[in-house]
């Protein structure tokens, strides 16, 4: 069934079938394989996030070390204590816990990571979003997030619209091409739904609860934020061997008979 999903009978590409296949593969087949292989693949499984921030931490210090940086973050105790070597998303960037105290943890940051993320603009006392990695098989409340930042964007506008707060973030055309209306995007580690889309910008509506429990509430116009696009959309483009001109849009789906 899925082996011929790339094209319909009329020869037109079946984008939605490819999307469904990729989602099924990532959330069902892979999950079953990994769960059946415990404990051999235990370490591989703790590499995904959902974009649901679990708590905020505070940067205690950021110091230069050989080949990178050492970041110490204070936070509330976790119900299940952190462990050395586990992955944790800090402002959406996947880092490895390298040190622990009763009230803080330490993570190393490569120069490459620092240059490609907005972490470089944070200093002592800055608040950061934190999310621990989960197993594929645990409840997926947001969307599949790898913790690998695609790029940084710049907040172009902040507007109150009804009870929601609307953020417009400037991004590259590259990231905009892989985005779709009502699709998902991660901003500073927060899973959000795209409510507006242009050639070089993305707009999201943030509900008051999410606004209050994340660092988004402290963002201002011209602040730089970490962006990670939908991983499934990027896989689809790769599998098709070309980049879509304008992403998967409602008009494109209508043209191919899917809407």
C-alpha positions in Angstrom: 0.0 0.0 0.0 2.6 2.5 1.1 5.1 1.3 -1.4 3.1 3.0 -4.2 2.0 6.0 -2.2 4.4 8.4 -3.9 2.2 8.7 -7.0 -1.5 8.4 -7.6 -3.0 6.5 -10.5 -3.0 9.7 -12.6 0.7 10.1 -12.0 0.4 13.1 -9.7 2.5 13.0 -6.4 0.5 12.0 -3.4 2.0 14.3 -0.8 -0.5 13.5 1.9 0.0 9.8 1.5 3.8 10.3 1.9 3.2 12.5 5.0 0.9 9.8 6.5 3.5 7.1 5.8 6.3 9.1 7.4 4.2 9.8 10.5 3.2 6.2 10.8 6.8 5.1 10.4 8.1 7.4 13.0 5.3 6.9 15.6 4.4 3.2 15.1 6.9 1.0 13.3 10.0 2.6 14.8 8.4 2.7 18.2 7.5 -1.0 18.1 11.0 -1.9 16.9 12.7 0.0 19.7 10.4 -1.1 22.4 10.9 -4.7 21.5 14.7 -4.2 21.5 15.0 -2.9 25.1 17.5 -2.6 26.7 19.8 -2.7 23.7 18.4 0.5 22.2 17.6 2.3 25.5 20.1 5.1 24.9 18.8 5.7 21.3 15.2 6.2 22.5 15.9 9.2 24.6 16.5 11.5 21.7 13.1 13.1 21.0 11.1 16.0 22.5 7.5 17.2 22.1 7.9 21.0 22.5 5.9 21.0 25.7 8.0 22.9 28.2 8.1 21.2 31.6 9.7 24.0 33.6 11.8 27.1 33.3 15.3 27.3 34.6 17.8 30.2 35.2 21.3 30.5 33.8 23.7 30.6 36.7 26.8 30.9 34.7 28.2 30.4 31.2 31.9 29.8 31.0 34.4 29.2 28.2 36.0 25.7 28.1 38.2 24.1 25.5 36.3 23.8 22.2 33.1 25.2 23.5 31.2 26.4 26.6 29.9 25.1 29.9 26.4 26.2 30.8 25.1 25.8 34.4 21.3 26.1 34.9 19.4 26.2 38.2 15.9 24.7 38.2 13.3 23.2 40.5 13.8 19.5 41.5 12.4 17.0 39.0 10.0 14.3 40.2 12.3 11.8 38.4 15.8 13.1 39.1 18.1 14.0 36.2 20.8 11.6 35.3 24.3 12.2 33.9 24.4 11.7 30.2 20.7 12.2 29.5 19.4 14.7 26.9 17.6 17.9 27.8 16.3 20.6 25.6 17.3 24.1 26.6 15.5 26.8 24.6 14.8 24.0 22.1 18.5 23.0 21.7 19.3 19.4 22.6 22.1 19.3 25.2 23.7 16.6 27.3 23.7 16.7 31.1 27.4 16.6 32.2 27.1 17.7 35.8 24.5 17.7 38.6 23.9 19.3 42.0 20.8 19.4 44.2 19.6 22.6 42.5 21.3 22.8 39.1 22.8 20.9 36.2 25.6 21.6 33.8 25.7 21.0 30.0 28.4 21.5 27.5 27.8 23.6 24.3 29.9 23.2 21.2 31.0 26.4 19.4 29.0 25.2 16.4 25.8 25.0 18.5 26.5 28.4 20.1 27.0 30.0 16.7 23.8 28.5 15.2 21.4 29.2 18.1 20.2 32.2 20.1 21.9 30.8 23.2 24.8 33.1 22.5 22.7 36.1 23.3 21.7 34.8 26.8 23.6 35.7 29.9 23.6 35.1 33.7 20.1 35.4 35.1 18.3 34.7 31.8 15.3 32.3 32.0 15.3 29.3 29.7 12.7 26.7 28.7 13.5 23.1 29.8 12.2 19.8 28.5 13.5 16.4 29.2 13.7 13.9 26.3 11.1 11.1 26.1 10.8 7.6 24.7 8.8 7.1 21.5 5.9 5.3 23.2 5.3 8.0 25.8 2.4 10.4 25.4 3.2 12.8 22.5 1.3 16.0 23.5 3.0 18.4 21.1 4.8 17.2 17.9 8.0 15.4 17.1 10.9 17.6 17.9 14.6 16.6 17.5 16.2 19.4 19.4 18.4 20.3 16.4 17.9 24.0 15.7 17.4 24.8 12.0 18.1 28.5 12.4 17.5 31.6 14.5 14.6 34.0 13.7 13.9 37.5 14.7 10.7 38.6 16.4 9.1 41.1 14.0 5.8 41.8 15.8 4.0 41.0 19.1 0.2 41.6 19.1 -2.7 40.9 21.4 -5.5 39.3 19.4 -8.5 38.5 21.6 -7.1 36.5 24.5 -4.1 35.2 22.4 -0.7 36.7 21.8 0.4 36.6 18.2 4.1 36.4 17.4 5.4 37.1 13.9 8.9 35.8 13.5 11.2 36.5 10.5 12.9 33.5 9.0 14.7 32.4 5.9 12.8 31.4 2.8 14.3 27.9 3.3 12.4 27.4 6.6 9.3 29.0 5.2 9.2 26.5 2.3 9.0 23.6 4.8 6.2 25.1 6.8 2.5 24.9 6.2 -0.6 26.7 7.6 -1.8 24.8 10.7 1.4 22.9 10.8 3.9 22.8 13.7 7.0 24.8 14.5 9.1 25.0 17.6 10.1 28.4 18.9 12.6 28.4 21.7 11.6 24.9 22.4 7.8 25.6 22.5 5.6 23.6 20.1 3.3 26.0 18.3 0.8 25.9 15.5 1.4 28.1 12.4 -1.4 30.6 12.0 0.2 32.8 9.4 2.8 32.2 6.7 4.8 34.3 4.3 7.9 34.0 2.1 10.2 34.9 4.9 8.1 35.0 8.1 5.9 32.7 10.3 3.1 33.7 12.6 1.8 31.8 15.6 -0.9 32.3 18.2 0.1 31.7 21.8 -2.5 31.0 24.4 -2.2 32.8 27.8 -1.2 29.6 29.7 1.7 28.8 27.3 2.7 32.5 27.3 2.9 32.6 31.1 4.8 29.3 31.7 7.5 29.8 29.1 10.2 32.4 28.2 8.1 33.6 25.3 6.5 36.1 27.7 9.9 37.9 28.1 10.6 38.1 24.4 10.6 41.6 22.7 10.6 42.8 19.2 14.0 42.2 17.5 14.9 39.4 19.9 16.4 36.4 18.3 14.8 33.0 18.9 15.6 29.4 18.1 13.5 27.8 15.3 13.1 24.1 14.4 10.8 23.2 11.5 8.6 20.2 11.1 10.9 17.2 10.8 8.4 15.1 8.8 8.1 17.9 6.2 11.9 17.9 5.8 12.0 14.1 5.4 9.3 14.3 2.7 11.2 16.9 0.7 14.3 14.8 1.0 12.5 11.6 -0.1 11.1 13.4 -3.1 14.5 14.5 -4.2 13.6 18.2 -4.5 12.5 21.1 -2.4 8.9 22.2 -2.7 8.5 25.7 -4.2 6.1 26.9 -1.6 5.7 24.1 0.9 2.5 22.0 1.2 -0.4 24.5 0.9 -4.1 24.2 0.7 -4.0 25.3 -2.9 -1.5 22.6 -3.8 -3.7 20.0 -2.1 -6.7 21.2 -4.1 -4.7 21.1 -7.4 -3.9 17.4 -6.7 -7.3 16.4 -5.6 -6.8 16.0 -1.9 -8.9 18.9 -0.7 
